[in-house]
Amino acid sequence: MMIYLDSAATSRPSEVCIRAMEQAMREDYGNPSSLHSFGLRAQLVMERARKQLAAALGCEPAALTFTSGATEASHLAVRGAAGTYGRRKRRAVTTTVEHASVRAAFDLLEAEGFEVIRVAPRADGRFYAEDIAAPVDDNTCLVSAMLVNNETGAVLPVQEAFAKIKREHPDVITHCDAVQGFLKLPFSADSLADLVTVSGHKVHAAKGVGALYHKKGIRLKPLLTGGEQEGGLRAGTEAVPLIAGFGAAAAALSASRKERHAQMTQLNRFAVKMLSETEGVTVQSPEDGSPYILSFSVRGLRSETMLHFLAEREIYVSSGSACAKGKQSGVLQQFGIRQDAADSTLRISFCAENTEADLAALAEALREAQVRLVHKR
């Protein structure tokens, strides 16, 4: 049977998501901007999903803008905030371990003449709130830091850092990529940051939908213009079926957040035990990281070789960020992982469907790989 251990890359759409999407496509397929009653039905479907997502995020529905995914949402946050607040303040602060979409947004700011400060972990591979806050000054318009690193599961001290920044520089806009933390770690958008990015397909909704939380009073320069959808922040007819599925999936997961966290914690500990007892395997994720993500290296075997070996046995894992398409992002080295270990790194990521039997099968396959691919050399 197939063993899927790559939910941080994408998750299987849940049944509630699929049912909501199907109904929106079959019965409520009007344009939500149309003034007739059929358009109103589609608008009501979308607003129901907005309320469901807002309840899961702990915010008001009006604070949410639907997008095509987390990449667009993060660009709207970073570039949109800089476009409004960066006219006079030309410094922006982020970290060296952000997702590729956020890194690219800051690269664009730098090309436009912004001074971009990228904060790295300390020598122990950890981030500290005071380090994220230290570069912020009176010339800073924006600070962005992710909640959970998508490659190692490390949890950054975002709330502590942003609170410190706001005390000293209340006008600075804060943004958090919460994609790997949403519906997995406890937080509310209202208390986390001014701007928060979330994604549908990481939480058992479909690909192609995400959302940006923006605190009341925060002004953003739109990336897409030509329509008044989403309060004028995101032009273009909304993808109602995708949005309906996102809301349904979020509502279903929100009810089981605590139970799933406990389940994933137990599963993660079992995985660490199995992997630590396997020859040549070194666990790289921090002990206090998200229980949903676990990074490890397999000595003497390159990641690509192991991916194919495991896939032949219908065990599906990742070599890191799926957005890197197999290329190294450099994030692992930022966390103090040596180059040879980074070359041999695999990432497993869990959902509620995974079991200890899945992880036992993975450990057995890793032992088989040691015999077949290493000891035969």
Summary of the structure (lengths in Angstrom):
residues: 377
radius of gyration: 21.2
end to end distance: 30.1
largest distance: 70.8
contacts: 1345
relative contact order: 0.17
helix: 43%
strand: 15%
